[in-house]
Amino acid sequence: MVVDDTNLTREIHQPYALLARNHGATIRAALPSNTKAARHRNSRLTGKDMVPEDAVTGQMAKMERPSNEEGFDDVLVASRESTG
């Protein structure tokens, strides 16, 4: 199961984690390491894919990072240098 969405808070991403766990799926989250990395990734996007910078900063401020304690098997953190 892949959920391609922002899922900023535990309240939002927890139902997906529970659903995956109930079906025996591995649960992974991928996120930027910090606001600077998120802005850098966003700057590489074009057109409708690019998000306004204030939205990126606001989302990063609200983000509750997923954790192993919540049931995530892996929390992958991308650095600024990541190409994806």
C-alpha positions in Angstrom: 0.0 0.0 0.0 1.4 3.4 -0.9 -0.1 6.6 0.4 1.3 9.6 -1.5 0.1 12.4 0.7 1.5 14.9 3.1 -0.1 13.3 6.3 1.3 16.0 8.6 0.0 14.7 11.9 -0.2 11.5 13.8 -4.0 11.8 13.7 -3.9 11.8 9.9 -1.3 9.2 9.3 -2.2 6.8 12.0 -5.2 5.2 10.3 -3.0 4.3 7.3 -0.4 2.8 9.6 -3.1 0.8 11.3 -4.6 -0.4 8.0 -1.2 -1.5 6.8 -0.3 -3.3 10.1 -3.7 -5.1 10.1 -2.8 -6.5 6.6 0.8 -7.4 7.5 2.4 -4.8 5.3 5.6 -3.1 6.0 5.1 0.5 7.1 7.6 3.2 5.9 7.5 6.9 5.8 9.7 9.1 3.7 10.2 12.8 4.6 12.7 15.6 4.2 15.3 16.1 6.9 14.3 19.7 7.6 12.6 22.8 6.1 15.7 23.8 4.1 15.7 20.3 2.5 12.0 20.5 1.7 12.4 24.0 0.1 15.4 22.7 -1.9 13.4 19.8 -3.2 10.4 22.0 -4.0 12.7 24.5 -5.9 13.5 21.7 -8.4 9.8 21.3 -9.3 8.1 23.2 -12.0 4.7 24.4 -12.9 1.7 23.0 -11.0 4.0 20.6 -9.1 5.8 23.5 -7.3 4.3 24.4 -4.0 4.3 28.0 -2.7 7.3 28.5 -0.3 5.2 29.7 2.6 3.1 26.5 2.3 6.3 24.3 2.5 7.5 26.2 5.5 4.0 26.0 7.2 3.7 22.3 6.5 7.1 21.6 7.9 6.3 23.5 11.1 3.1 21.4 11.6 4.7 18.1 10.8 4.6 15.4 13.4 7.3 13.0 12.3 6.2 9.3 12.1 8.1 7.1 14.5 8.9 3.4 15.2 6.9 3.7 18.4 3.7 4.4 16.3 4.3 1.2 14.4 6.3 2.4 11.5 9.0 -0.1 10.4 11.2 2.5 8.8 11.3 6.3 8.8 13.4 7.3 5.8 14.8 10.8 6.0 16.0 12.4 2.7 18.9 14.8 2.8 19.1 18.0 0.7 21.4 16.2 -1.7 18.8 13.6 -2.5 17.7 13.4 -6.1 14.2 12.1 -5.6 
